[in-house]
Amino acid sequence: MEQQALSPERIDALINPLRAHFDSGATRPFEARRKALLALRAALRKHEEALLEAMHSDMRKPRFEAYLSDIGLVHVEITYALRHLREWMSVEHVPTPLAIQLASSTVHHEPLGVALIVAPWNYPVLLLLSPLVGAIAAGNCVAVKPSNEAPRTAAVVEQLITEALAPEHVRVVQGPGGEVVPPLIARQRFDHIFFTGSQAVGAKIMALAAPHLTPVTLELGGKSPAIVDREASIDMAARRIAWSKYFNAGQTCIATDHALVHHAVMDEFLAAFVKHVQRFFGDDPQRSPHFARLVNDKRFATVTGYLGHGTIALGGQHDAADRYIAPTVLTQVPLESPPMREEIFGPVLPILPWSEPEEVIAITRRNPWPLAAYIFSNDRKAQRYFQERIPFGGGCINHTMIQFGAPDLPFGGVGTSGMGRYHGRRSFERFSNVKGIAKGSTWLDHRLQFPPYTSLKEKILRWVLR
């Protein structure tokens, strides 16, 4: 694992070979990209068991959740990219307006160069390898920085990448993000930086990138609401919201952060919610093999701090030695309290009642631009109202989190929840220079655009541009 001090010389030794390899043109051909993606897929399959064990060791992540959310979705991205790569790389012919005839217009997707991908700890495989798939498909060389908060997984990821890809193509850089990333960005001008993590660190990444004018993609987070209308299928809504909230012990950027439930169905919703949590994890979730743990003591302390801000309607038990917090529901939570002002990122769900749709809008505007929103209603008018009135990155109607698994759907935030979209073709485009080329004819030159400018030329110009 690369954990040596990042002196300027060390940084150059890591990154300069990537630049030289990209400049050689070796990553541009279709077959080179395809070969790299196939090698990555084979290595992912080879190391599946090691990754599953490492994620369980790092944060007690259940095997099923780890495969579904970390490994399986990367396979989906690789397969999708392999299926469409030739199409994405092909020259796109677009219409040419009359004003610039005789000419032809084409769009070309060219690799950016050397990219930096900085991944978080909560989905340490998915959120590193998924953007890497797009960067490789687009023909780039890449430096990847796994999270040191999931150290065993980071070690396996490095082994996987090192076996699959040449070090001059993709290089793994290990170490604490606060110590490694700033000198990397300060020393080298990357052609793109892709960061997934908190809003606070995202702002620092953007500031670090600014002196070089390096473009950034920021996949951040926010307070993502689930809105339950009185016309919703209440039992189904309770089951799906509980699943999203306690998946990975709530440590998911698109998890339901809080639920806003119509007062007329609040009692029914709470009863159904408790029932489904007990079915998921039994009477003692701490003994359940299906419930993860908080990643570190700092996160445990933060999330347990939310328990005193409201009435505990479910759960509340916690064990610092095990970094365990039970699946918890809070009611009567003040809007000014920390659990309604900060992204919770843990298994604590505030549930608030509402009577009029405007109340929902007012609550969400206190924490604007959520990464996701989930609207539960069988009333299409209500669905449309909340979808249009709440600015959010993406989400679901009558479900939760499944938007992340569709490669044809763009994924990303808005406002403080992030900038830039990826998944599927958009990952390819995220790491591409989309170059427009207009090719003029050489056998006819109408000379209208050249001086001297006459009244007749102006009349023709006005007609053409009308």
N, C-alpha and C positions, 0 to 999 in steps of 0.2 A: 504493500500500500504506500502511495506517494505521500509521505507526511514530513518530508524534510522542510526546513525553514525556507520560505519563499523569498530568497534574495533576488535582486534584479537578474543576476546571472542564471539562477535556477528557473525563474519564470521564462526567460528567453530560451533556455534549453528545453522547456516543456512545449512552448507555443511555436517557436520558429520552425521546427520540423513540420508542424501542421500547415503553416503558411507556405513553406516550400513545396510540400506535397500538393496543396491546392493549386499553386501557381504552375505546377508541372502539367496540369490538365488531367491527371490520372483519375479524378473522381467524376469527371463530366460524362463519359460514355454511358449509355443505357446499361450495357452489360456489367460495368463496374458497380453501378448503383444496385442493380438486381443481385449481383453476387454478394454484396455487403449485406443486403437485407436478408437473403437466404442464410448467410452465415450467422447473423444475429438471431434469426428464428431458431436455427439448429442449436445454438448455444443456450438459448432460453429454455428449450426443451430439455437439454442435457442437465441444466442446473436447477430445474424446477423444485426438486425435493430439497436441495440445499437452501434455496430461497424461502420455501415454505417453513423450514426449520428455523432459519435466521429471523424471519419476521415474527415467528412465535416467540423466539428467545428475546427479541428486542422489545416487543410490546404485547405479548400473549395474543397475537392476532390469530383468530380461529382459521383453521386450514381452508374451509370453504370460502370465507370472506377474502382470504389472501389470494386464493386462486381466481375468484370471480373478479375482484377489483384491481389486483396488481398484475397478475400473470395473464389471465384470460383476455383482458382488454388489450394488452400489448399484442397478443397473437392476432386479435381482430385488426388492429392497426397495421401490422406487418402484412397480413394477408390482403387487406384492402389496398395497401400501397402497391404491392406486387401485381395485383390484378389491374390496376389503373395507371401504372407508372408510364408506360409507353404513350398512353393518351395524354397524360399531364405534360410530358416532355415535348409533345408534337407542337409544331407551329400552328397558331390559331389565326385563321384568316377572318378579318372583320371588314364591314362595309367601309367604303371610302366616300366621303361626301363630295358633292358636285364641285364645291369650291376649290378643291385641291386636285381635281382631275387634270390630266390623266396620271393616275398613280394607283398603287395597290397598298393595302395596309395589313400588317401582320403583328401579332403579339408573341414574344419569345420569353420563356421562363429560364433565366440563367441563375446559377448558384451565387450566393452572396459572397462566400469566402470561408472565413473561419468564425464559427459561432461558439458562444459560451452558454451552456445550459446549467442552471443552478436548481437543484431539486430539494424538496422538503422531506421531512421524516415520516409524515402520516401515511403516504402511499409511496414508499421509497423506491419501488420498482417501476410502477406505472408512470409516475410523474417525472421520472428521468428518461425512461426508454421510449415513452410515447412521443415526446417532442424530438427525441433523437431519431426516430423513424422518419419523421418529416424532414429533418435536416439532412439525413443520408439520402433520402429519395430525391431531394432537391440538388444533390451533388456537392455538399459542403464538407469541410473538415470541422471537427468539433472537439472542444474541451468540455468535459462533463464533471460536475461537482456534486457527488452524492452527499446526503446529510450525515454528519457525524453523530446525530442523535439516534440514529439506527445503525450502530457501528457494524454489527454482524452482517446485516443486509448489505451495507456498503462494501464490505470486503468481498462478498459473493458477487455483487454486481461488477466490481472491478475485475475479478477473475473471469467472469462471463465475457465482458467486453474485451479484455486482453486476449482471450483465446479466439474470439470471433473476428476481431478487426485489428489491422495493423496500427501500431502506436503513432505513426505519422498521419493516420486517418482519424482516429478517435483516441483521445488521451484522457485518462481518469486522473483527477486531482483530488486528493483526500485532505481532510483536516477541518478544524472549526471554521464555519463560514465567515465569522467576523475577522478571523486572522488571514484567511486565504483569499477571499473574493476581492476585498479592496485593493491589495497590491497587484493582483492579476489585472483588474480593470484599469488601474492607474498606469501600469507599465505597458500594456498591449492595447492596441486599438482593434477590438473585435468588430466583425462586420454585423453581428447581431447578438444581443443578450436576451436569453429567455429565462425568466425567473418565476418560480412558483413559491408563494409563501405569504407572509403577513403584510399588511398595508404599511406598517412602520418600516420594515426592511425593504419593501418595494420602493418606498420613497428614497431610501439611501442608495439603492441600486441605480435609480434614475439619476440621482445627483452625481454618482460616480461616473456614469456614462456620459453625462452632459459635456465635459471638457473635450471629449473625442467626437461629440455628436454621433455617438453610437445609438442606433435604433434599438428599442427595447420592447419586449412583450412581457407584460406583468399579469400573472394569474394570481389574484389575491383572494379576498374573501369578503365577509360582511355578515350582516344579520339577516339571514334568509328566512322569510316567514312562510308558514303554511296557513292558509286561510280556509276555514271550514264554514261554508254557507249553511243556512237552515235547510236548503234543498239538496244537500249532499247525501251520499250513501254513507251514513255515519260509521257503521261498523268497519267498512272497507277503509274509510279515511283514517280511522284510529289505527288500524293494523299497518297501513302503509307509512303513516307518520312515525309510529313507534319504530318500525324497521329502519327508516332513514335516520332517526335520532340516535339510535343505539348501535347502529352499524359502526364497527371500529371504535366503540365506546364514545361515539359522538365526534371523533377527531377527523371530520370530513368537511372540506370547505363548502360543499353544497348540501350538507345535512340541514334538516329543519332546525333553525336556531330557536324559534319560538312559534307557538301556535296561537292563532287568533280565531276563536270559535264563537259562532253566533250563540247568544245567551239562551235562546230557545232550545238548543240541543246540547248545551254544556254538560248537563248531568248524564245524558245518554253517551256523549263522547267520552267523558272521564271513565265511566263504567266499562265501556268497550276497550278503552286504552289500557286500563289496569288488567283486564282479562287477557289481552293479547301479549302484554309484557310477561305475564305469568306463564303463558303458553310458550313464549320464546325461551325464557331463561329459568323457569321453575320458581319455587318458593324462595330459593337462596341463590341468586344470580352469581354470587362469588364462587360457588362450586360448579357453575355451568362452564362447559368447555366452549360455549358459543359466545362468550362475552369477553372482549379485549380489556386491556388495562391502559391507564394513562402512561404516556411515553416516558416521563421523568418526574422527579420530585417537584420541580418548578411548576409544571402544568397541573400536577395534583393539587398543589397549594392554591393555585389560582382558581381552579374549578370548585374546590371545597369552600372557598371564600364566598361563592354565590349562594350557598345553602341557607344562609341566615337572612336572605332578602325575600321573604315571602313565607307562605304556609306550605309545608311539605305534605303533598297529597299522596305521594308514592315514593318509596325508597328513602334516600337520605343517608343510608349507612355508608361508611367509608373506612378504609384500612390503609394507613400510610405505608406500612411495611410492604404491602402488596400493591401499592398504587391503585387501589380499587375504590371506585365510587359506584354505588348501586344505580341502576336506572331510576332516575328521579324526576318527579313532576312537582313544579312550584305553582301555586295559585296565589292570588292577591299580591302580585309582584308590582311594586311602585315603578312607574315609567322612568323615574330618575335614578333608579338603583342600578348598580353595576351589571346585573344580568340582563337588563334591558337597554344598556348603553354600550356594552362590549360584546364582541363575538365570543360565544361561550366555549365552543370547541371542546366539549365534554358531554357526558351523559346526563345533563340537567336541562329539563324542558320547562320554561315558563309557559303557562297557558292563560290567556287573557280573554275575557268575554267582549263581545261587541253587539250593538243593536242596529246601527245604521252603517251602510258602506263607507260613508265619509269618515267614520271613526277609524276604520282600517287604514284608509289613506293617510290620515293624520298620524297614526302610530308609525307607519312605515316611513313617513317623511322625517321623523325624528332621527332615523338611521338610514339615510338615503342610499340608493344604488346597491341593493343587495346583489350578490352574485347569482342567486337563484330565488325563485318564488314558486310556491305550489298552491294551486287553486282547486279546491274541492267543492264542486257544485254540479248539479244536473240541469241548472238553468243557464242556457247559452248567453242570455243577456248579462247575468252576473259574471260568467266566465270572461266575457269580452270586456266588461267594465274594469275588473281588476287587472286583466292582462294589459289593457291600454293605459290605465292610470298609474300603475306602479312601474318605474323604470328599473329593470333588472336584466342581468346578463342572459339568462335562459331559464327554463324550468319545465313544469308539467301541469297539465290539467288532470285532476283525479289520479295522480300518482306522484312519486317523489324520486329524484336522483336518476331516473332511467335515461334522461336526456344525455348523460355523459357517455352512454354506451352506444350511441348511434353515430357512426363515422361521417354520415352525410349531414349531421347537424353541427353548425359552428359552436364552439365552446369558448367562453371567455366572459369577462366582466364589463361593467360600464361605470364610468365615474371612478369612485374610490375602490371599486371591486376589481378593477383591472383594465387593461387595454390590449387589444389584439385578440384574434380568434385562431383556434387551431382545431385539429382532428380532420382526418381524411384529406381531401384536396386542399383544404385551408391550411393544413400543416405544411404541405408542399409549397404553397404560395407564401406562407409566413417566412420561409427560409429562402425565398427566391427573389431575384430582381426581375420584376415584370417589365420587360422592355418593349416599347412600341416602336415599330419601324414603318415609315412611309417610303415607298420606293417609287420614284418618279420615272415617267416614260422618257426614253431618249430619242424616240422617232417622231415625236410631235411636241412643239413648245409653243403654246398659245400666247405667251408674253403679256398676258393681261396684268400680271402683278408688277411688271417692271415699268419704271419711268420711261418716257414722260406720261403723266396721268391726265387723261382727257375726260371730258364730260361723258363720252360714249363708254369709256371704261368704267366710270363711276356708275352709270346706269346698269351696265352688265353686272357689276359687283353687287349693287343693291338687289338685283333680281336673283342672283345666285345665293346670296346670304339671307334672303327673305324667309 
